[in-house]
């Protein structure tokens, strides 16, 4: 996202903030159809970069930070 910059970066930031609000329990977050649109347009590309159809992601060695966990929950689903 950083490499593309411009519009792609702005769309990612908007989509991420909307999904983050929904994950935190806000009624104003991206739910339903809006979630589907963001997943199709933005987050599908991130899943593709990470290998496509992910079922499990393991992390070991050190505790996972809350920010990393939120990123995984939002982008990978």
N, CA, C and O atoms as a Maestro MAE file, in Angstrom:
{
 s_m_m2io_version
 :::
 2.0.0
}

f_m_ct {
 s_m_title
 :::
 protein
 m_atom[308] {
  # First column is atom index #
  i_m_mmod_type
  r_m_x_coord
  r_m_y_coord
  r_m_z_coord
  i_m_residue_number
  s_m_chain_name
  s_m_pdb_residue_name
  s_m_pdb_atom_name
  i_m_atomic_number
  :::
  1 25 0.835 -1.186 0.000 1 A "UNK " " N  " 7
  2 3 0.000 0.000 0.000 1 A "UNK " " CA " 6
  3 2 0.878 1.247 0.000 1 A "UNK " " C  " 6
  4 15 0.593 2.219 -0.699 1 A "UNK " " O  " 8
  5 25 1.943 1.209 0.786 2 A "UNK " " N  " 7
  6 3 2.848 2.372 0.841 2 A "UNK " " CA " 6
  7 2 3.504 2.621 -0.507 2 A "UNK " " C  " 6
  8 15 3.691 3.772 -0.899 2 A "UNK " " O  " 8
  9 25 3.863 1.542 -1.233 3 A "UNK " " N  " 7
  10 3 4.537 1.696 -2.516 3 A "UNK " " CA " 6
  11 2 3.639 2.331 -3.568 3 A "UNK " " C  " 6
  12 15 4.097 3.149 -4.365 3 A "UNK " " O  " 8
  13 25 2.361 1.958 -3.574 4 A "UNK " " N  " 7
  14 3 1.439 2.499 -4.568 4 A "UNK " " CA " 6
  15 2 1.115 3.955 -4.278 4 A "UNK " " C  " 6
  16 15 1.028 4.772 -5.195 4 A "UNK " " O  " 8
  17 25 0.937 4.280 -3.001 5 A "UNK " " N  " 7
  18 3 0.665 5.661 -2.611 5 A "UNK " " CA " 6
  19 2 -0.640 6.188 -3.196 5 A "UNK " " C  " 6
  20 15 -1.453 5.425 -3.719 5 A "UNK " " O  " 8
  21 25 -0.827 7.481 -3.102 6 A "UNK " " N  " 7
  22 3 -1.964 8.168 -3.695 6 A "UNK " " CA " 6
  23 2 -3.324 7.606 -3.342 6 A "UNK " " C  " 6
  24 15 -3.654 7.435 -2.168 6 A "UNK " " O  " 8
  25 25 -4.111 7.320 -4.369 7 A "UNK " " N  " 7
  26 3 -5.489 6.869 -4.211 7 A "UNK " " CA " 6
  27 2 -5.566 5.521 -3.500 7 A "UNK " " C  " 6
  28 15 -6.425 5.320 -2.642 7 A "UNK " " O  " 8
  29 25 -4.672 4.599 -3.853 8 A "UNK " " N  " 7
  30 3 -4.687 3.274 -3.223 8 A "UNK " " CA " 6
  31 2 -4.458 3.382 -1.718 8 A "UNK " " C  " 6
  32 15 -5.120 2.707 -0.931 8 A "UNK " " O  " 8
  33 25 -3.529 4.224 -1.334 9 A "UNK " " N  " 7
  34 3 -3.230 4.409 0.089 9 A "UNK " " CA " 6
  35 2 -4.427 5.025 0.812 9 A "UNK " " C  " 6
  36 15 -4.781 4.586 1.906 9 A "UNK " " O  " 8
  37 25 -5.046 6.029 0.217 10 A "UNK " " N  " 7
  38 3 -6.207 6.676 0.835 10 A "UNK " " CA " 6
  39 2 -7.394 5.718 0.961 10 A "UNK " " C  " 6
  40 15 -8.063 5.695 1.994 10 A "UNK " " O  " 8
  41 25 -7.657 4.930 -0.082 11 A "UNK " " N  " 7
  42 3 -8.753 3.962 -0.022 11 A "UNK " " CA " 6
  43 2 -8.489 2.915 1.050 11 A "UNK " " C  " 6
  44 15 -9.403 2.528 1.778 11 A "UNK " " O  " 8
  45 25 -7.241 2.450 1.155 12 A "UNK " " N  " 7
  46 3 -6.913 1.474 2.191 12 A "UNK " " CA " 6
  47 2 -7.141 2.066 3.571 12 A "UNK " " C  " 6
  48 15 -7.705 1.400 4.439 12 A "UNK " " O  " 8
  49 25 -6.716 3.297 3.790 13 A "UNK " " N  " 7
  50 3 -6.884 3.933 5.100 13 A "UNK " " CA " 6
  51 2 -8.365 4.080 5.457 13 A "UNK " " C  " 6
  52 15 -8.755 3.840 6.600 13 A "UNK " " O  " 8
  53 25 -9.181 4.469 4.491 14 A "UNK " " N  " 7
  54 3 -10.620 4.615 4.738 14 A "UNK " " CA " 6
  55 2 -11.237 3.256 5.065 14 A "UNK " " C  " 6
  56 15 -11.981 3.122 6.037 14 A "UNK " " O  " 8
  57 25 -10.922 2.249 4.247 15 A "UNK " " N  " 7
  58 3 -11.479 0.911 4.462 15 A "UNK " " CA " 6
  59 2 -11.026 0.350 5.803 15 A "UNK " " C  " 6
  60 15 -11.827 -0.236 6.531 15 A "UNK " " O  " 8
  61 25 -9.760 0.523 6.135 16 A "UNK " " N  " 7
  62 3 -9.235 -0.009 7.390 16 A "UNK " " CA " 6
  63 2 -9.894 0.660 8.591 16 A "UNK " " C  " 6
  64 15 -10.256 -0.017 9.554 16 A "UNK " " O  " 8
  65 25 -10.053 1.973 8.544 17 A "UNK " " N  " 7
  66 3 -10.674 2.686 9.660 17 A "UNK " " CA " 6
  67 2 -12.144 2.299 9.826 17 A "UNK " " C  " 6
  68 15 -12.623 2.160 10.952 17 A "UNK " " O  " 8
  69 25 -12.854 2.124 8.728 18 A "UNK " " N  " 7
  70 3 -14.266 1.718 8.796 18 A "UNK " " CA " 6
  71 2 -14.407 0.320 9.380 18 A "UNK " " C  " 6
  72 15 -15.277 0.086 10.220 18 A "UNK " " O  " 8
  73 25 -13.553 -0.621 8.942 19 A "UNK " " N  " 7
  74 3 -13.601 -1.986 9.472 19 A "UNK " " CA " 6
  75 2 -13.142 -2.022 10.924 19 A "UNK " " C  " 6
  76 15 -13.684 -2.787 11.722 19 A "UNK " " O  " 8
  77 25 -12.153 -1.207 11.276 20 A "UNK " " N  " 7
  78 3 -11.685 -1.153 12.658 20 A "UNK " " CA " 6
  79 2 -12.795 -0.679 13.582 20 A "UNK " " C  " 6
  80 15 -12.963 -1.209 14.680 20 A "UNK " " O  " 8
  81 25 -13.554 0.319 13.140 21 A "UNK " " N  " 7
  82 3 -14.682 0.801 13.935 21 A "UNK " " CA " 6
  83 2 -15.709 -0.312 14.129 21 A "UNK " " C  " 6
  84 15 -16.273 -0.450 15.214 21 A "UNK " " O  " 8
  85 25 -15.955 -1.103 13.093 22 A "UNK " " N  " 7
  86 3 -16.909 -2.211 13.201 22 A "UNK " " CA " 6
  87 2 -16.392 -3.290 14.141 22 A "UNK " " C  " 6
  88 15 -17.158 -3.840 14.932 22 A "UNK " " O  " 8
  89 25 -15.113 -3.595 14.065 23 A "UNK " " N  " 7
  90 3 -14.525 -4.617 14.940 23 A "UNK " " CA " 6
  91 2 -14.597 -4.179 16.398 23 A "UNK " " C  " 6
  92 15 -14.797 -5.004 17.290 23 A "UNK " " O  " 8
  93 25 -14.435 -2.891 16.637 24 A "UNK " " N  " 7
  94 3 -14.501 -2.370 18.001 24 A "UNK " " CA " 6
  95 2 -15.937 -2.240 18.508 24 A "UNK " " C  " 6
  96 15 -16.151 -1.898 19.671 24 A "UNK " " O  " 8
  97 25 -16.918 -2.508 17.653 25 A "UNK " " N  " 7
  98 3 -18.309 -2.537 18.094 25 A "UNK " " CA " 6
  99 2 -19.127 -1.306 17.757 25 A "UNK " " C  " 6
  100 15 -20.253 -1.175 18.236 25 A "UNK " " O  " 8
  101 25 -18.607 -0.414 16.963 26 A "UNK " " N  " 7
  102 3 -19.341 0.788 16.598 26 A "UNK " " CA " 6
  103 2 -20.432 0.471 15.574 26 A "UNK " " C  " 6
  104 15 -20.221 -0.321 14.657 26 A "UNK " " O  " 8
  105 25 -21.574 1.085 15.737 27 A "UNK " " N  " 7
  106 3 -22.650 0.944 14.760 27 A "UNK " " CA " 6
  107 2 -22.324 1.670 13.467 27 A "UNK " " C  " 6
  108 15 -22.928 1.396 12.430 27 A "UNK " " O  " 8
  109 25 -21.374 2.591 13.521 28 A "UNK " " N  " 7
  110 3 -21.021 3.370 12.342 28 A "UNK " " CA " 6
  111 2 -19.903 2.728 11.520 28 A "UNK " " C  " 6
  112 15 -19.467 3.299 10.520 28 A "UNK " " O  " 8
  113 25 -19.445 1.571 11.923 29 A "UNK " " N  " 7
  114 3 -18.401 0.874 11.176 29 A "UNK " " CA " 6
  115 2 -18.965 0.229 9.924 29 A "UNK " " C  " 6
  116 15 -20.164 0.301 9.652 29 A "UNK " " O  " 8
  117 25 -18.070 -0.407 9.161 30 A "UNK " " N  " 7
  118 3 -18.450 -1.053 7.901 30 A "UNK " " CA " 6
  119 2 -19.033 -2.433 8.183 30 A "UNK " " C  " 6
  120 15 -18.310 -3.346 8.580 30 A "UNK " " O  " 8
  121 25 -20.329 -2.584 7.979 31 A "UNK " " N  " 7
  122 3 -21.020 -3.847 8.174 31 A "UNK " " CA " 6
  123 2 -21.700 -4.245 6.878 31 A "UNK " " C  " 6
  124 15 -21.913 -3.399 6.009 31 A "UNK " " O  " 8
  125 25 -22.040 -5.504 6.732 32 A "UNK " " N  " 7
  126 3 -22.875 -5.992 5.634 32 A "UNK " " CA " 6
  127 2 -22.313 -5.735 4.256 32 A "UNK " " C  " 6
  128 15 -21.200 -6.152 3.935 32 A "UNK " " O  " 8
  129 25 -23.091 -5.045 3.445 33 A "UNK " " N  " 7
  130 3 -22.727 -4.799 2.057 33 A "UNK " " CA " 6
  131 2 -21.448 -3.973 1.947 33 A "UNK " " C  " 6
  132 15 -20.610 -4.226 1.082 33 A "UNK " " O  " 8
  133 25 -21.304 -2.985 2.826 34 A "UNK " " N  " 7
  134 3 -20.086 -2.169 2.786 34 A "UNK " " CA " 6
  135 2 -18.855 -3.022 3.083 34 A "UNK " " C  " 6
  136 15 -17.811 -2.844 2.456 34 A "UNK " " O  " 8
  137 25 -18.971 -3.947 4.035 35 A "UNK " " N  " 7
  138 3 -17.863 -4.855 4.357 35 A "UNK " " CA " 6
  139 2 -17.501 -5.690 3.138 35 A "UNK " " C  " 6
  140 15 -16.322 -5.866 2.830 35 A "UNK " " O  " 8
  141 25 -18.510 -6.203 2.447 36 A "UNK " " N  " 7
  142 3 -18.294 -7.007 1.251 36 A "UNK " " CA " 6
  143 2 -17.574 -6.207 0.161 36 A "UNK " " C  " 6
  144 15 -16.689 -6.730 -0.515 36 A "UNK " " O  " 8
  145 25 -17.956 -4.947 -0.003 37 A "UNK " " N  " 7
  146 3 -17.320 -4.090 -1.011 37 A "UNK " " CA " 6
  147 2 -15.853 -3.859 -0.667 37 A "UNK " " C  " 6
  148 15 -14.988 -3.971 -1.535 37 A "UNK " " O  " 8
  149 25 -15.568 -3.537 0.592 38 A "UNK " " N  " 7
  150 3 -14.173 -3.307 0.997 38 A "UNK " " CA " 6
  151 2 -13.355 -4.590 0.855 38 A "UNK " " C  " 6
  152 15 -12.206 -4.544 0.415 38 A "UNK " " O  " 8
  153 25 -13.932 -5.726 1.223 39 A "UNK " " N  " 7
  154 3 -13.216 -6.991 1.084 39 A "UNK " " CA " 6
  155 2 -12.882 -7.276 -0.372 39 A "UNK " " C  " 6
  156 15 -11.786 -7.745 -0.680 39 A "UNK " " O  " 8
  157 25 -13.819 -6.994 -1.265 40 A "UNK " " N  " 7
  158 3 -13.617 -7.262 -2.687 40 A "UNK " " CA " 6
  159 2 -12.612 -6.307 -3.317 40 A "UNK " " C  " 6
  160 15 -11.767 -6.728 -4.107 40 A "UNK " " O  " 8
  161 25 -12.696 -5.037 -2.979 41 A "UNK " " N  " 7
  162 3 -11.846 -4.032 -3.623 41 A "UNK " " CA " 6
  163 2 -10.455 -3.947 -2.998 41 A "UNK " " C  " 6
  164 15 -9.459 -3.913 -3.721 41 A "UNK " " O  " 8
  165 25 -10.371 -3.912 -1.698 42 A "UNK " " N  " 7
  166 3 -9.112 -3.607 -1.021 42 A "UNK " " CA " 6
  167 2 -8.454 -4.846 -0.410 42 A "UNK " " C  " 6
  168 15 -7.315 -5.169 -0.744 42 A "UNK " " O  " 8
  169 25 -9.156 -5.532 0.473 43 A "UNK " " N  " 7
  170 3 -8.521 -6.553 1.293 43 A "UNK " " CA " 6
  171 2 -8.241 -7.848 0.538 43 A "UNK " " C  " 6
  172 15 -7.414 -8.643 0.983 43 A "UNK " " O  " 8
  173 25 -8.904 -8.079 -0.587 44 A "UNK " " N  " 7
  174 3 -8.635 -9.261 -1.399 44 A "UNK " " CA " 6
  175 2 -7.209 -9.226 -1.939 44 A "UNK " " C  " 6
  176 15 -6.552 -10.263 -2.033 44 A "UNK " " O  " 8
  177 25 -6.737 -8.055 -2.287 45 A "UNK " " N  " 7
  178 3 -5.377 -7.912 -2.803 45 A "UNK " " CA " 6
  179 2 -4.342 -8.217 -1.716 45 A "UNK " " C  " 6
  180 15 -3.287 -8.780 -2.004 45 A "UNK " " O  " 8
  181 25 -4.638 -7.851 -0.487 46 A "UNK " " N  " 7
  182 3 -3.725 -8.136 0.621 46 A "UNK " " CA " 6
  183 2 -3.698 -9.631 0.894 46 A "UNK " " C  " 6
  184 15 -2.629 -10.196 1.126 46 A "UNK " " O  " 8
  185 25 -4.860 -10.279 0.869 47 A "UNK " " N  " 7
  186 3 -4.901 -11.731 1.049 47 A "UNK " " CA " 6
  187 2 -4.129 -12.437 -0.059 47 A "UNK " " C  " 6
  188 15 -3.464 -13.440 0.200 47 A "UNK " " O  " 8
  189 25 -4.205 -11.934 -1.284 48 A "UNK " " N  " 7
  190 3 -3.478 -12.523 -2.407 48 A "UNK " " CA " 6
  191 2 -1.974 -12.418 -2.182 48 A "UNK " " C  " 6
  192 15 -1.246 -13.376 -2.443 48 A "UNK " " O  " 8
  193 25 -1.503 -11.288 -1.710 49 A "UNK " " N  " 7
  194 3 -0.080 -11.100 -1.441 49 A "UNK " " CA " 6
  195 2 0.389 -12.059 -0.348 49 A "UNK " " C  " 6
  196 15 1.518 -12.545 -0.396 49 A "UNK " " O  " 8
  197 25 -0.466 -12.333 0.631 50 A "UNK " " N  " 7
  198 3 -0.105 -13.231 1.731 50 A "UNK " " CA " 6
  199 2 -0.257 -14.709 1.366 50 A "UNK " " C  " 6
  200 15 0.027 -15.574 2.195 50 A "UNK " " O  " 8
  201 25 -0.691 -15.012 0.160 51 A "UNK " " N  " 7
  202 3 -0.749 -16.405 -0.265 51 A "UNK " " CA " 6
  203 2 -2.115 -16.894 -0.674 51 A "UNK " " C  " 6
  204 15 -2.272 -18.073 -0.993 51 A "UNK " " O  " 8
  205 25 -3.101 -16.033 -0.676 52 A "UNK " " N  " 7
  206 3 -4.422 -16.434 -1.152 52 A "UNK " " CA " 6
  207 2 -5.350 -16.927 -0.074 52 A "UNK " " C  " 6
  208 15 -5.737 -16.165 0.811 52 A "UNK " " O  " 8
  209 25 -5.713 -18.194 -0.134 53 A "UNK " " N  " 7
  210 3 -6.723 -18.770 0.749 53 A "UNK " " CA " 6
  211 2 -6.083 -19.227 2.062 53 A "UNK " " C  " 6
  212 15 -5.669 -20.380 2.179 53 A "UNK " " O  " 8
  213 25 -6.000 -18.340 3.040 54 A "UNK " " N  " 7
  214 3 -5.413 -18.661 4.339 54 A "UNK " " CA " 6
  215 2 -6.479 -19.229 5.264 54 A "UNK " " C  " 6
  216 15 -7.583 -18.692 5.351 54 A "UNK " " O  " 8
  217 25 -6.148 -20.306 5.950 55 A "UNK " " N  " 7
  218 3 -7.046 -20.860 6.950 55 A "UNK " " CA " 6
  219 2 -6.538 -20.557 8.350 55 A "UNK " " C  " 6
  220 15 -7.313 -20.193 9.234 55 A "UNK " " O  " 8
  221 25 -5.242 -20.707 8.548 56 A "UNK " " N  " 7
  222 3 -4.634 -20.492 9.851 56 A "UNK " " CA " 6
  223 2 -3.369 -19.670 9.689 56 A "UNK " " C  " 6
  224 15 -2.691 -19.757 8.665 56 A "UNK " " O  " 8
  225 25 -3.056 -18.884 10.685 57 A "UNK " " N  " 7
  226 3 -1.803 -18.140 10.710 57 A "UNK " " CA " 6
  227 2 -1.258 -18.271 12.129 57 A "UNK " " C  " 6
  228 15 -1.898 -17.859 13.097 57 A "UNK " " O  " 8
  229 25 -0.083 -18.845 12.232 58 A "UNK " " N  " 7
  230 3 0.530 -19.049 13.538 58 A "UNK " " CA " 6
  231 2 1.611 -18.015 13.765 58 A "UNK " " C  " 6
  232 15 2.301 -17.591 12.838 58 A "UNK " " O  " 8
  233 25 1.739 -17.626 14.999 59 A "UNK " " N  " 7
  234 3 2.804 -16.713 15.370 59 A "UNK " " CA " 6
  235 2 3.412 -17.251 16.654 59 A "UNK " " C  " 6
  236 15 2.694 -17.647 17.572 59 A "UNK " " O  " 8
  237 25 4.700 -17.265 16.712 60 A "UNK " " N  " 7
  238 3 5.335 -17.827 17.895 60 A "UNK " " CA " 6
  239 2 6.568 -17.045 18.282 60 A "UNK " " C  " 6
  240 15 7.040 -16.186 17.537 60 A "UNK " " O  " 8
  241 25 7.072 -17.349 19.436 61 A "UNK " " N  " 7
  242 3 8.296 -16.716 19.893 61 A "UNK " " CA " 6
  243 2 8.051 -15.580 20.859 61 A "UNK " " C  " 6
  244 15 8.670 -15.521 21.922 61 A "UNK " " O  " 8
  245 25 7.174 -14.699 20.509 62 A "UNK " " N  " 7
  246 3 6.884 -13.535 21.348 62 A "UNK " " CA " 6
  247 2 5.388 -13.236 21.260 62 A "UNK " " C  " 6
  248 15 4.732 -13.626 20.293 62 A "UNK " " O  " 8
  249 25 4.856 -12.558 22.248 63 A "UNK " " N  " 7
  250 3 3.436 -12.198 22.181 63 A "UNK " " CA " 6
  251 2 3.136 -11.299 20.978 63 A "UNK " " C  " 6
  252 15 3.936 -10.435 20.620 63 A "UNK " " O  " 8
  253 25 2.003 -11.512 20.380 64 A "UNK " " N  " 7
  254 3 1.563 -10.720 19.236 64 A "UNK " " CA " 6
  255 2 0.964 -9.418 19.744 64 A "UNK " " C  " 6
  256 15 0.150 -9.417 20.668 64 A "UNK " " O  " 8
  257 25 1.370 -8.319 19.141 65 A "UNK " " N  " 7
  258 3 0.833 -7.023 19.580 65 A "UNK " " CA " 6
  259 2 -0.642 -6.903 19.164 65 A "UNK " " C  " 6
  260 15 -1.092 -7.549 18.217 65 A "UNK " " O  " 8
  261 25 -1.360 -6.080 19.882 66 A "UNK " " N  " 7
  262 3 -2.771 -5.859 19.590 66 A "UNK " " CA " 6
  263 2 -2.991 -5.265 18.211 66 A "UNK " " C  " 6
  264 15 -3.953 -5.618 17.528 66 A "UNK " " O  " 8
  265 25 -2.102 -4.361 17.794 67 A "UNK " " N  " 7
  266 3 -2.226 -3.750 16.475 67 A "UNK " " CA " 6
  267 2 -2.057 -4.784 15.362 67 A "UNK " " C  " 6
  268 15 -2.777 -4.751 14.364 67 A "UNK " " O  " 8
  269 25 -1.102 -5.705 15.538 68 A "UNK " " N  " 7
  270 3 -0.892 -6.758 14.545 68 A "UNK " " CA " 6
  271 2 -2.104 -7.668 14.458 68 A "UNK " " C  " 6
  272 15 -2.513 -8.058 13.365 68 A "UNK " " O  " 8
  273 25 -2.675 -8.006 15.595 69 A "UNK " " N  " 7
  274 3 -3.853 -8.871 15.613 69 A "UNK " " CA " 6
  275 2 -5.045 -8.199 14.937 69 A "UNK " " C  " 6
  276 15 -5.784 -8.846 14.195 69 A "UNK " " O  " 8
  277 25 -5.234 -6.905 15.189 70 A "UNK " " N  " 7
  278 3 -6.326 -6.180 14.534 70 A "UNK " " CA " 6
  279 2 -6.120 -6.130 13.032 70 A "UNK " " C  " 6
  280 15 -7.076 -6.292 12.273 70 A "UNK " " O  " 8
  281 25 -4.877 -5.905 12.585 71 A "UNK " " N  " 7
  282 3 -4.578 -5.877 11.162 71 A "UNK " " CA " 6
  283 2 -4.923 -7.217 10.512 71 A "UNK " " C  " 6
  284 15 -5.531 -7.255 9.442 71 A "UNK " " O  " 8
  285 25 -4.536 -8.306 11.155 72 A "UNK " " N  " 7
  286 3 -4.826 -9.628 10.619 72 A "UNK " " CA " 6
  287 2 -6.329 -9.875 10.586 72 A "UNK " " C  " 6
  288 15 -6.850 -10.379 9.591 72 A "UNK " " O  " 8
  289 25 -7.026 -9.529 11.655 73 A "UNK " " N  " 7
  290 3 -8.481 -9.732 11.701 73 A "UNK " " CA " 6
  291 2 -9.198 -8.949 10.614 73 A "UNK " " C  " 6
  292 15 -10.157 -9.448 10.025 73 A "UNK " " O  " 8
  293 25 -8.753 -7.741 10.341 74 A "UNK " " N  " 7
  294 3 -9.420 -6.888 9.359 74 A "UNK " " CA " 6
  295 2 -9.041 -7.290 7.936 74 A "UNK " " C  " 6
  296 15 -9.920 -7.454 7.090 74 A "UNK " " O  " 8
  297 25 -7.773 -7.447 7.664 75 A "UNK " " N  " 7
  298 3 -7.321 -7.676 6.287 75 A "UNK " " CA " 6
  299 2 -7.470 -9.116 5.828 75 A "UNK " " C  " 6
  300 15 -7.814 -9.360 4.672 75 A "UNK " " O  " 8
  301 25 -7.219 -10.071 6.707 76 A "UNK " " N  " 7
  302 3 -7.291 -11.471 6.321 76 A "UNK " " CA " 6
  303 2 -8.685 -12.030 6.571 76 A "UNK " " C  " 6
  304 15 -9.152 -12.910 5.848 76 A "UNK " " O  " 8
  305 25 -9.331 -11.520 7.582 77 A "UNK " " N  " 7
  306 3 -10.705 -11.898 7.833 77 A "UNK " " CA " 6
  307 2 -10.804 -12.991 8.810 77 A "UNK " " C  " 6
  308 15 -11.907 -13.431 9.134 77 A "UNK " " O  " 8
  :::
 }
 m_bond[307] {
  # First column is bond index #
  i_m_from
  i_m_to
  i_m_order
  :::
  1 1 2 1
  2 2 3 1
  3 3 4 2
  4 3 5 1
  5 5 6 1
  6 6 7 1
  7 7 8 2
  8 7 9 1
  9 9 10 1
  10 10 11 1
  11 11 12 2
  12 11 13 1
  13 13 14 1
  14 14 15 1
  15 15 16 2
  16 15 17 1
  17 17 18 1
  18 18 19 1
  19 19 20 2
  20 19 21 1
  21 21 22 1
  22 22 23 1
  23 23 24 2
  24 23 25 1
  25 25 26 1
  26 26 27 1
  27 27 28 2
  28 27 29 1
  29 29 30 1
  30 30 31 1
  31 31 32 2
  32 31 33 1
  33 33 34 1
  34 34 35 1
  35 35 36 2
  36 35 37 1
  37 37 38 1
  38 38 39 1
  39 39 40 2
  40 39 41 1
  41 41 42 1
  42 42 43 1
  43 43 44 2
  44 43 45 1
  45 45 46 1
  46 46 47 1
  47 47 48 2
  48 47 49 1
  49 49 50 1
  50 50 51 1
  51 51 52 2
  52 51 53 1
  53 53 54 1
  54 54 55 1
  55 55 56 2
  56 55 57 1
  57 57 58 1
  58 58 59 1
  59 59 60 2
  60 59 61 1
  61 61 62 1
  62 62 63 1
  63 63 64 2
  64 63 65 1
  65 65 66 1
  66 66 67 1
  67 67 68 2
  68 67 69 1
  69 69 70 1
  70 70 71 1
  71 71 72 2
  72 71 73 1
  73 73 74 1
  74 74 75 1
  75 75 76 2
  76 75 77 1
  77 77 78 1
  78 78 79 1
  79 79 80 2
  80 79 81 1
  81 81 82 1
  82 82 83 1
  83 83 84 2
  84 83 85 1
  85 85 86 1
  86 86 87 1
  87 87 88 2
  88 87 89 1
  89 89 90 1
  90 90 91 1
  91 91 92 2
  92 91 93 1
  93 93 94 1
  94 94 95 1
  95 95 96 2
  96 95 97 1
  97 97 98 1
  98 98 99 1
  99 99 100 2
  100 99 101 1
  101 101 102 1
  102 102 103 1
  103 103 104 2
  104 103 105 1
  105 105 106 1
  106 106 107 1
  107 107 108 2
  108 107 109 1
  109 109 110 1
  110 110 111 1
  111 111 112 2
  112 111 113 1
  113 113 114 1
  114 114 115 1
  115 115 116 2
  116 115 117 1
  117 117 118 1
  118 118 119 1
  119 119 120 2
  120 119 121 1
  121 121 122 1
  122 122 123 1
  123 123 124 2
  124 123 125 1
  125 125 126 1
  126 126 127 1
  127 127 128 2
  128 127 129 1
  129 129 130 1
  130 130 131 1
  131 131 132 2
  132 131 133 1
  133 133 134 1
  134 134 135 1
  135 135 136 2
  136 135 137 1
  137 137 138 1
  138 138 139 1
  139 139 140 2
  140 139 141 1
  141 141 142 1
  142 142 143 1
  143 143 144 2
  144 143 145 1
  145 145 146 1
  146 146 147 1
  147 147 148 2
  148 147 149 1
  149 149 150 1
  150 150 151 1
  151 151 152 2
  152 151 153 1
  153 153 154 1
  154 154 155 1
  155 155 156 2
  156 155 157 1
  157 157 158 1
  158 158 159 1
  159 159 160 2
  160 159 161 1
  161 161 162 1
  162 162 163 1
  163 163 164 2
  164 163 165 1
  165 165 166 1
  166 166 167 1
  167 167 168 2
  168 167 169 1
  169 169 170 1
  170 170 171 1
  171 171 172 2
  172 171 173 1
  173 173 174 1
  174 174 175 1
  175 175 176 2
  176 175 177 1
  177 177 178 1
  178 178 179 1
  179 179 180 2
  180 179 181 1
  181 181 182 1
  182 182 183 1
  183 183 184 2
  184 183 185 1
  185 185 186 1
  186 186 187 1
  187 187 188 2
  188 187 189 1
  189 189 190 1
  190 190 191 1
  191 191 192 2
  192 191 193 1
  193 193 194 1
  194 194 195 1
  195 195 196 2
  196 195 197 1
  197 197 198 1
  198 198 199 1
  199 199 200 2
  200 199 201 1
  201 201 202 1
  202 202 203 1
  203 203 204 2
  204 203 205 1
  205 205 206 1
  206 206 207 1
  207 207 208 2
  208 207 209 1
  209 209 210 1
  210 210 211 1
  211 211 212 2
  212 211 213 1
  213 213 214 1
  214 214 215 1
  215 215 216 2
  216 215 217 1
  217 217 218 1
  218 218 219 1
  219 219 220 2
  220 219 221 1
  221 221 222 1
  222 222 223 1
  223 223 224 2
  224 223 225 1
  225 225 226 1
  226 226 227 1
  227 227 228 2
  228 227 229 1
  229 229 230 1
  230 230 231 1
  231 231 232 2
  232 231 233 1
  233 233 234 1
  234 234 235 1
  235 235 236 2
  236 235 237 1
  237 237 238 1
  238 238 239 1
  239 239 240 2
  240 239 241 1
  241 241 242 1
  242 242 243 1
  243 243 244 2
  244 243 245 1
  245 245 246 1
  246 246 247 1
  247 247 248 2
  248 247 249 1
  249 249 250 1
  250 250 251 1
  251 251 252 2
  252 251 253 1
  253 253 254 1
  254 254 255 1
  255 255 256 2
  256 255 257 1
  257 257 258 1
  258 258 259 1
  259 259 260 2
  260 259 261 1
  261 261 262 1
  262 262 263 1
  263 263 264 2
  264 263 265 1
  265 265 266 1
  266 266 267 1
  267 267 268 2
  268 267 269 1
  269 269 270 1
  270 270 271 1
  271 271 272 2
  272 271 273 1
  273 273 274 1
  274 274 275 1
  275 275 276 2
  276 275 277 1
  277 277 278 1
  278 278 279 1
  279 279 280 2
  280 279 281 1
  281 281 282 1
  282 282 283 1
  283 283 284 2
  284 283 285 1
  285 285 286 1
  286 286 287 1
  287 287 288 2
  288 287 289 1
  289 289 290 1
  290 290 291 1
  291 291 292 2
  292 291 293 1
  293 293 294 1
  294 294 295 1
  295 295 296 2
  296 295 297 1
  297 297 298 1
  298 298 299 1
  299 299 300 2
  300 299 301 1
  301 301 302 1
  302 302 303 1
  303 303 304 2
  304 303 305 1
  305 305 306 1
  306 306 307 1
  307 307 308 2
  :::
 }
}
